[in-house]
């Protein structure tokens, strides 16, 4: 039986019509986010996007136990939004979710648009709104970073979960009066873990690189120290991945409790299913290597996409300038 990962909807849970609509909506919004990133993002932040995406991918493999016999894990939309802004965060989260589906069969292909919509778009939009609101209310005081980070993370999980519940209801998979309270209740608890992890990450950055959080003097976001720290974090998360909680995640738990887990369809192909690198006798080693491979793939894909898009945009600007001179 195929078991979905947290908020990663498998094929079979949503109707074909709704899946198609969310594919179109997500494609349009991600394309617009790419356009905004090409236009607005500082060139020096592009590698930061890759490092952060790799860390989020590795962090998502660390399920933590939640009361009630279930588990949750980092989604990462809040920390990505706080560090990079909403448009770049959408690209980061889309890259993570897409690699998870295509390489690790985590979430269905037909519902990939829905998973991107829930985690990369709703998660980021909610994080941005909550964080910026808290910053305004606190007058951008340092403690507002941590309060805003926690609330942005908590609400991003909760609202994304409620969106998933409504999609299940629209698809006829589970009635809204059952899916909404079930998904909302368990993910309100999971959101606490997301909030604490986000606060911890912000605390580390505040202590070591306050400029990244726009506190104190501005400095470049790159540098050898940043790259080394990012690499060490990814490796540490990968090594810890075999110790993740084995309890069912929030969506799986709700599906089991409400009798629609049997609707989940397995993947149409397998590359590295269940985050276990094939051909290895040691499950721990297979998990660690899968985590590292995934992090590298996310990092590489993100850099290729962002740099190629920026090159195309630069060429278009150059051609437009040349036409103006000719005229």
C-alpha positions as CSV (number, residue, x, y, z in Angstrom):
1,X,0.0,0.0,0.0
2,X,1.3,3.4,-1.0
3,X,1.4,5.9,1.9
4,X,1.5,9.6,1.3
5,X,4.0,11.9,3.1
6,X,2.9,14.9,5.0
7,X,0.7,17.2,2.8
8,X,2.1,15.4,-0.3
9,X,-1.2,14.2,-1.8
10,X,-1.0,10.9,-3.7
11,X,-2.8,10.2,-6.9
12,X,-6.3,8.9,-6.3
13,X,-7.2,11.3,-3.5
14,X,-8.3,14.2,-5.8
15,X,-10.6,14.2,-8.9
16,X,-9.0,14.5,-12.3
17,X,-10.8,17.8,-13.0
18,X,-9.6,19.5,-9.8
19,X,-6.1,18.1,-10.4
20,X,-6.1,19.6,-13.8
21,X,-7.3,23.0,-12.7
22,X,-4.7,23.2,-9.9
23,X,-2.0,22.2,-12.5
24,X,-3.0,25.2,-14.6
25,X,-3.2,27.6,-11.7
26,X,0.2,26.4,-10.2
27,X,1.9,26.6,-13.6
28,X,0.7,30.1,-14.2
29,X,1.7,31.3,-10.7
30,X,5.1,29.6,-10.8
31,X,5.8,31.1,-14.2
32,X,4.9,34.6,-12.9
33,X,7.1,34.0,-9.8
34,X,10.1,33.1,-12.1
35,X,9.5,36.4,-14.0
36,X,9.5,38.4,-10.8
37,X,12.7,36.6,-9.6
38,X,14.5,37.3,-12.8
39,X,13.5,41.0,-12.5
40,X,14.0,41.7,-8.8
41,X,16.3,39.2,-7.1
42,X,19.9,40.2,-6.4
43,X,22.3,37.9,-8.4
44,X,24.2,37.1,-5.2
45,X,21.1,35.5,-3.8
46,X,20.7,32.9,-6.5
47,X,23.2,30.4,-4.8
48,X,21.5,31.1,-1.5
49,X,18.3,29.8,-3.1
50,X,20.0,26.6,-4.0
51,X,21.6,26.1,-0.6
52,X,18.3,26.8,1.2
53,X,16.3,24.5,-1.1
54,X,18.8,21.7,-0.4
55,X,18.5,22.2,3.3
56,X,14.7,22.3,3.2
57,X,14.7,19.1,1.2
58,X,16.9,17.3,3.7
59,X,15.0,18.8,6.6
60,X,11.7,17.5,5.2
61,X,13.0,13.9,5.7
62,X,13.1,14.3,9.4
63,X,9.7,13.4,10.7
64,X,9.1,14.3,14.3
65,X,6.6,12.5,16.6
66,X,3.3,14.3,17.4
67,X,0.9,13.2,20.1
68,X,-1.8,10.8,18.9
69,X,0.5,8.4,17.2
70,X,1.2,10.6,14.2
71,X,4.2,12.6,12.9
72,X,5.0,15.8,11.1
73,X,8.0,17.4,9.4
74,X,9.3,20.7,8.3
75,X,7.6,22.2,5.2
76,X,10.0,25.1,5.0
77,X,7.8,27.7,3.3
78,X,8.1,30.2,6.2
79,X,11.9,30.2,6.4
80,X,12.2,30.4,2.6
81,X,9.9,33.4,2.5
82,X,11.5,35.2,5.4
83,X,15.0,34.8,3.9
84,X,14.3,35.3,0.2
85,X,10.9,37.0,-0.2
86,X,7.7,35.4,-1.6
87,X,8.6,35.0,-5.3
88,X,12.0,33.3,-4.8
89,X,10.4,31.2,-2.0
90,X,7.8,29.9,-4.5
91,X,10.5,28.8,-6.8
92,X,12.5,27.1,-4.0
93,X,9.4,25.2,-2.7
94,X,8.3,24.2,-6.2
95,X,11.8,22.8,-6.9
96,X,11.7,20.7,-3.7
97,X,8.1,19.4,-4.2
98,X,8.8,18.6,-7.9
99,X,12.0,16.6,-7.2
100,X,10.2,14.8,-4.4
101,X,7.5,13.7,-6.8
102,X,9.6,12.9,-9.9
103,X,12.6,11.2,-8.3
104,X,11.4,9.9,-4.9
105,X,7.7,9.2,-5.8
106,X,6.6,11.3,-2.9
107,X,3.2,12.6,-4.0
108,X,1.5,11.8,-7.3
109,X,2.2,13.2,-10.7
110,X,-1.4,13.9,-11.6
111,X,-1.8,15.9,-8.3
112,X,1.7,17.5,-8.5
113,X,0.0,20.8,-9.3
114,X,-2.1,20.5,-6.2
115,X,0.9,19.8,-4.0
116,X,2.8,22.8,-5.5
117,X,-0.3,24.9,-5.0
118,X,-0.7,23.9,-1.3
119,X,2.9,24.0,-0.2
120,X,4.7,26.3,-2.6
121,X,2.0,28.9,-3.2
122,X,-0.5,28.8,-0.3
123,X,2.3,28.1,2.2
124,X,4.5,31.0,0.9
125,X,1.6,33.4,0.6
126,X,0.4,32.8,4.1
127,X,3.9,33.0,5.5
128,X,4.5,36.3,3.8
129,X,1.3,37.8,5.0
130,X,1.7,36.7,8.6
131,X,5.4,37.6,8.9
132,X,5.0,41.0,7.3
133,X,2.0,41.8,9.5
134,X,3.8,40.9,12.7
135,X,6.8,43.0,11.6
136,X,4.6,46.0,11.1
137,X,2.8,45.4,14.4
138,X,6.1,45.0,16.3
139,X,7.8,48.0,14.6
140,X,10.4,45.6,13.2
141,X,11.9,45.0,16.7
142,X,14.3,42.0,16.9
143,X,11.9,39.9,19.0
144,X,9.3,40.3,16.2
145,X,11.5,38.2,13.9
146,X,11.0,35.2,16.1
147,X,7.3,35.8,16.9
148,X,6.6,36.4,13.2
149,X,8.7,33.4,12.2
150,X,6.8,31.1,14.6
151,X,3.3,32.4,13.6
152,X,4.2,32.4,9.9
153,X,5.3,28.7,10.1
154,X,2.3,27.6,12.2
155,X,-0.2,29.3,9.9
156,X,1.5,28.1,6.8
157,X,1.0,24.5,7.9
158,X,-2.5,25.0,9.1
159,X,-3.8,26.8,6.1
160,X,-2.1,24.4,3.6
161,X,-3.7,21.5,5.5
162,X,-7.1,23.1,5.4
163,X,-6.7,23.7,1.7
164,X,-5.9,20.0,1.3
165,X,-9.0,19.1,3.3
166,X,-11.2,21.3,1.0
167,X,-9.7,19.7,-2.1
168,X,-10.5,16.3,-0.6
169,X,-14.1,17.4,0.0
170,X,-14.5,18.9,-3.5
171,X,-13.2,15.7,-5.0
172,X,-15.7,13.7,-3.0
173,X,-13.0,11.8,-1.2
174,X,-14.0,12.9,2.3
175,X,-16.9,15.2,3.4
176,X,-15.8,18.7,4.5
177,X,-17.3,18.3,7.9
178,X,-14.9,15.4,8.5
179,X,-11.8,16.3,6.5
180,X,-11.6,20.0,7.6
181,X,-11.6,19.4,11.4
182,X,-9.5,16.3,11.1
183,X,-6.8,17.9,9.0
184,X,-7.0,21.2,10.9
185,X,-6.7,19.5,14.3
186,X,-3.7,17.3,13.6
187,X,-1.8,19.9,11.6
188,X,-2.4,22.6,14.3
189,X,-0.2,20.3,16.4
190,X,2.3,19.7,13.6
191,X,2.5,23.4,13.0
192,X,3.9,23.9,16.5
193,X,6.9,21.8,15.5
194,X,7.2,23.7,12.3
195,X,7.2,27.0,14.3
196,X,9.8,25.8,16.7
197,X,12.1,24.6,14.0
198,X,11.7,27.9,12.1
199,X,12.4,29.9,15.3
200,X,15.6,27.8,15.9
201,X,16.8,28.5,12.4
202,X,16.1,32.2,12.7
203,X,17.9,32.2,16.1
204,X,21.0,30.6,14.5
205,X,21.0,33.2,11.7
206,X,20.4,36.1,14.1
207,X,23.4,35.0,16.2
208,X,25.7,34.4,13.2
209,X,24.5,36.4,10.2
210,X,22.0,39.1,11.4
211,X,22.4,40.9,8.0
212,X,20.5,38.1,6.3
213,X,17.5,38.9,8.5
214,X,18.0,42.6,7.7
215,X,19.1,43.3,11.2
216,X,22.3,45.4,11.6
217,X,24.7,46.2,8.9
218,X,24.0,44.7,5.4
219,X,26.6,42.3,4.0
220,X,26.7,39.9,1.1
221,X,24.7,36.7,1.6
222,X,27.3,34.5,0.0
223,X,30.9,33.7,0.9
224,X,32.8,30.6,1.8
225,X,31.5,30.6,5.4
226,X,27.9,30.6,4.2
227,X,28.5,27.8,1.7
228,X,30.4,25.7,4.3
229,X,27.7,26.2,6.9
230,X,25.0,25.3,4.4
231,X,26.9,22.1,3.3
232,X,27.4,21.0,6.9
233,X,23.7,21.6,7.7
234,X,22.6,19.5,4.7
235,X,25.0,16.7,5.6
236,X,23.9,16.7,9.2
237,X,20.3,16.5,8.3
238,X,21.0,13.7,5.8
239,X,22.9,11.7,8.5
240,X,20.0,12.2,10.9
241,X,17.3,11.2,8.4
242,X,17.3,7.4,9.3
243,X,16.2,8.4,12.8
244,X,13.0,10.1,11.7
245,X,9.7,9.1,13.3
246,X,8.1,6.0,11.8
247,X,4.6,7.1,12.8
248,X,2.1,7.9,10.1
249,X,2.0,11.6,9.0
250,X,-0.9,13.9,9.3
251,X,-2.5,13.2,5.9
252,X,-1.9,9.5,6.1
253,X,-3.3,9.4,9.7
254,X,-6.5,11.3,8.6
255,X,-6.9,9.0,5.6
256,X,-6.6,5.9,7.7
257,X,-8.9,7.2,10.4
258,X,-11.6,8.2,7.9
259,X,-11.3,5.2,5.6
260,X,-10.0,6.6,2.3
261,X,-6.4,5.5,2.5
262,X,-7.2,2.7,0.0
263,X,-7.8,5.3,-2.7
264,X,-4.1,6.1,-2.8
265,X,-2.5,5.0,-6.0
266,X,1.1,3.9,-6.3
267,X,3.6,5.7,-8.7
268,X,3.6,4.9,-12.4
269,X,7.4,4.6,-12.3
270,X,10.0,4.4,-9.6
271,X,13.5,6.0,-9.4
272,X,14.3,6.2,-5.7
273,X,11.0,5.3,-4.0
274,X,10.5,5.9,-0.3
275,X,13.8,7.8,-0.1
276,X,15.8,4.5,-0.1
277,X,18.6,4.2,-2.7
278,X,18.1,0.8,-4.4
279,X,20.8,-1.9,-4.2
280,X,22.0,-1.2,-0.6
281,X,21.5,-3.7,2.2
282,X,21.8,-1.0,4.9
283,X,18.5,0.9,5.1
284,X,20.2,3.7,7.1
285,X,22.9,4.2,4.5
286,X,20.3,4.0,1.7
287,X,18.3,6.7,3.4
288,X,21.3,9.0,4.0
289,X,22.5,8.7,0.4
290,X,19.0,9.3,-1.0
291,X,18.8,12.4,1.1
292,X,22.1,13.7,-0.1
293,X,21.2,12.9,-3.8
294,X,17.9,14.7,-3.4
295,X,19.5,17.8,-1.9
296,X,22.1,17.9,-4.7
297,X,19.4,17.5,-7.3
298,X,17.3,20.3,-5.9
299,X,20.3,22.5,-5.6
300,X,21.4,21.8,-9.2
301,X,17.9,22.2,-10.7
302,X,17.3,25.4,-9.0
303,X,20.6,27.0,-10.1
304,X,20.1,25.8,-13.7
305,X,16.6,27.2,-13.8
306,X,17.3,30.6,-12.2
307,X,20.6,31.2,-14.0
308,X,19.2,30.2,-17.4
309,X,16.1,32.4,-16.9
310,X,18.2,35.3,-15.9
311,X,20.5,34.8,-18.9
312,X,17.4,34.8,-21.2
313,X,16.1,37.9,-19.5
314,X,19.4,39.7,-19.9
315,X,19.5,38.8,-23.6
316,X,16.0,40.1,-24.1
317,X,17.0,43.4,-22.5
318,X,20.1,43.6,-24.6
319,X,18.1,43.0,-27.8
320,X,15.6,45.6,-26.8
321,X,18.3,48.2,-26.2
322,X,19.9,47.4,-29.5
323,X,16.6,47.9,-31.3
324,X,16.1,51.3,-29.6
325,X,19.6,52.4,-30.8
326,X,18.9,51.3,-34.4
327,X,15.7,53.3,-34.4
